[in-house]
Amino acid sequence: MANLDAGKIFEEIKEVVAKGDFDQAKALLESHKDDLGPLFDQGKALLSNQADNAEGLLNKVKGFFDKK
């Protein structure tokens, strides 16, 4: 695969994360690991932060309905 523009790849990953498709975002991140260079770590952090936020929101919603 030809080296792709790291900035374009990173933007695509951010768009996929914004849609909530973490599995696809992880797949993109891993498949373009070499193309991303230093942006790879930023991509990992982005996925980690978004996953933590989604899990935290889910726990809050779950907790809201558990209380009576």
Contacts in CASP RR format, 6 or more apart in sequence:
PFRMAT RR
TARGET T0000
AUTHOR 0000-0000-0000
METHOD contacts of the structure
MODEL  1
MANLDAGKIFEEIKEVVAKGDFDQAKALLESHKDDLGPLFDQGKALLSNQ
ADNAEGLLNKVKGFFDKK
1 35 0 8 1.000
3 34 0 8 1.000
3 35 0 8 1.000
4 32 0 8 1.000
4 35 0 8 1.000
6 35 0 8 1.000
6 36 0 8 1.000
6 37 0 8 1.000
6 39 0 8 1.000
7 39 0 8 1.000
9 28 0 8 1.000
9 32 0 8 1.000
9 35 0 8 1.000
9 36 0 8 1.000
9 39 0 8 1.000
10 36 0 8 1.000
10 39 0 8 1.000
10 42 0 8 1.000
10 43 0 8 1.000
12 28 0 8 1.000
13 25 0 8 1.000
13 28 0 8 1.000
13 29 0 8 1.000
13 43 0 8 1.000
13 46 0 8 1.000
13 47 0 8 1.000
14 46 0 8 1.000
16 24 0 8 1.000
16 25 0 8 1.000
16 28 0 8 1.000
17 25 0 8 1.000
17 46 0 8 1.000
17 47 0 8 1.000
17 50 0 8 1.000
20 50 0 8 1.000
20 54 0 8 1.000
22 47 0 8 1.000
22 50 0 8 1.000
22 51 0 8 1.000
22 54 0 8 1.000
25 47 0 8 1.000
26 47 0 8 1.000
29 36 0 8 1.000
29 40 0 8 1.000
29 43 0 8 1.000
29 44 0 8 1.000
29 47 0 8 1.000
33 40 0 8 1.000
36 43 0 8 1.000
END
